[in-house]
């Protein structure tokens, strides 16, 4: 249940187009809905501005499909998202939500009913190499689901640093930057030393033996000498995209308020 849906319901109740009993019926699963194996947080879109996201590992395909379907019944327009899904999960979900889309590289399932809002602001999504693409895509899809305008810059790692410098003017236009890198994880520190915007660093599990499945870039990013960097967990493109969308939204809201005051 998002702000738009609740506002429209309250306006309809005030105007007399909806009676109290009908409104109560529409609010019957607010704020939570108990499915025995899951408790859906229907209040989260109103509280946080972003719906609860279904993390698929550890859940059966039938459970995931049921959760998403029940969430889809809750409001209109609706935005639903599931992460780390695979083809077998998607085949079950698609039967119940045929309008949903699946992005197999990142494992993201998205469903939107109603008009898609116009993207605002600008987030730069940067990857060191093509091997980091699955994590980058998860971040991109999350930020776009959060209403952000996202511009992608792939394969601009430090091994060919001239590729980064070629897009530096564009990077400096962004409200916030998400930098995804594996191997030694040096790219976020380099980027943060070149821009006056917050940088969200995402270590990936891409690399050879001493890379330790992403631990090496995680530690590199945590000990980066450039200020202005925050670091999320290994391969956690979702957290980076979510955080970037919040920063982008806050910045755009402040700019809009300043414009009105002037």
N, C-alpha and C positions, 0 to 999 in steps of 0.2 A: 504494500500500500504506500504509494508515493505521495508527495505533497500536493501534486496536481490533482490526483484522484480525490484525496480527502477534502481539498478546498472546493472542488466542484460538487462533492456530495453535500458539504455544509451550505454552499450557496443555494443548491437545489432545495435543501430543507428549509432555508430561510425564505425562499421565494414561494414555497408551497407546492413546488413541482414534485417533491418527494415527501411522503408522510413519515412519521416517526418510526412506525413499525418496519417500513421498508429500509430506512436508514439503519435501524438496529440489526436487521437481517444482513445487510452488507458489511456491518462491523462485527459480526458474530465471531470471526476468527482473529480479532484484533485484541492484544498485540501478538499472541502466539497461537500456533496450531499444532496439536499433539497428534503425531502419526504412530505413536508407540516406539518406533525405532528412530524417530527424529522429532525434534520440536522446531518448527519453522518460525523464524523471527520476522513476522510480518510488520513489525514496528521499525525495522532497521532503515528502510528508505526514508521514512519521515525523520528518524533520529540522526542518521548519518549521511543522508543524501545519496546512498548507494545500497542496492538490495543485498541481502545475504547471498553469498556465493557458495555453490556446492563443490566441495573438494571430493573428487571421485575415489581415489584409492581407499581401500578398506570397506567400501560400500558395494553391494551387488548392483548389477545393471537395473534390475527391477526396482530396487529402492531408489536409485538415482532418478529413474524415469518417473516414479510416483511422486517424489519430492518436487521435481520440476513442474509436473503437471498440476499439483495442488497449489504451488506458488503462482502458476499462470492464471489460476482461477481467482486469485485474490484481488487483482486490480487491473484497470484498463485506463491508460496504456501500461504495459508491463515490460520490464527488462529483467531477463534471467540470464545467469551465467554459471557454467560449471567448468572446472579446471581439471587437467590431467586425466581426461577421458581417453579411451581408445576406441577402435573400430567396433568392438563387440558391444560396448556401452552405447555408442552412437546408434547402432542398429535398433536397439530397444527404445531409446529415447525418441528416435525419429518417428516411430509408429504412433507415439502419443502426442508428439509435438512436430507435425510435419513441416511447420513453418520455420523451425529452428535451423541453424547452420552449424556445421562442424568444420573445424580447422585442424586437420590431422597432424600437422607438423608440431603445433603447440599443445594439442589436446584440448582445445577450448571449444565449448558448445555455447552458442548465443541464441537467445530468443527475444524478439522485441515485437510487441503488438502495439499498434498506434504509430503516429508520426515520429520520426527520428528527429531529435532536437538539432538545431544548427550548432556545429562545433564552435567553441570559443577559444581564444588565446592561442598559444602555440607551445607544444612540447617537442623538443628534439630527441629522437630515439636513435642512439648510436650503438653500433656493434663493432667490435674489433675485427671479427672474421665471420665468414659465412657459416662456420660451424656453430656459432653462437645464435643462429637464426631462430631456433625454436624458443629459446628464452626471450629473445627480443620480440618475437611475435606475440607471446603471452602478455608482455608489457604493453605493446601497442594496442592490442584488442581491449585490454582492461582500461587503459586511458581513454580510448575512444568511447567505450561503454560509459565512462564517467563524464562524457560530454566535451572532451578536449579535442582540439585540432592537433593532429600528430603529423610530424614530418620525419621520415626515416632516412638515416644515413648509415648504410651497411658497408662492412668491410673497409674500415678506415683505421686499422690498427697501427701500432707503433712500428711494426716491421717495414711499413712503407708510409712514413709519417707525412710525406708530401700530400697524400690523399686526404688527410685530415685538414691540413692547411688550406687546401683548395676549397673547402666548404666552411671555413671559419667565419666568414661574414654572415652566412646563413645561421650558423649556430648561435651567434651573438644576438639574434633577434628573438630567440626562444625565451619563454618565461622560466622554464626549468629544463634541465637536461638529464636524460637517463642514459648511462653508459654501461654497456654489457661487454664483459671481457673474460676470457679464460687464460690459459697458459700462465704467465707471470702477473697478469692483471694490472699492467702499468697504465693503460689508457685513461682511466678516470682521473688520475693525478695529473696527467698531461693536460687533459681538457680543462680541469678546474683551474689550472694555472694560466689559462688563456681567456676565460670568460668571467663576467661579473654576475653570474646566475648560480643558483643552487644546483649541485650535481648529485644525482642518486646513482651509486655504483652497484652493479650486480655482478658478482663473481659467478662463473659457470664451471661446470665439471668437465670442461673441454681442455685436454692437455695430456702430457705423457706422465710416466711413473711418479717422479718426485713432485708432481703437481698435486697428488693426494686427493683426487676426485673433487677439486675445487677449493681445498683448504689453503693451498699456496696463494691463489689470487685473493681469497678472502682476507688472509692476514696482510697481504700487500696493500689492499684497499683500506683496511683498518689502521694501518700505520703510514698511510700516504702523507707526504710532507705538504701537499697543497691543501689549504683550508677550504671550507665550503662543501665538503663531501660527506654525505651520509651513506651508509652501507646496509644493504639488505642481505638476507641469507643466500646460500648457494643455490643457483638456478631459480630464484624466486622472482621471476618476471612479474607475477601478479602483484606482489607487494610494492614493487617499484612503480608499476603503472598506476596503482591506486594512490600512492603517495604523491606522485607527480600530478595526477588529476586534481587532488585536493589543493595543492599549491597553485596550480594553474587557475582553478576556480576561484580561490581566495583572491588572487592577484587581479583577475578580471572583475570581480565584485567590487574591490576597492577602487579600481579605475573607473568603473561605472558610477560609483558613489561620488567620487571627486568631480566627474563630469557634470553630474546633476547639481552639486553644490556651486559649481562655477556658473 
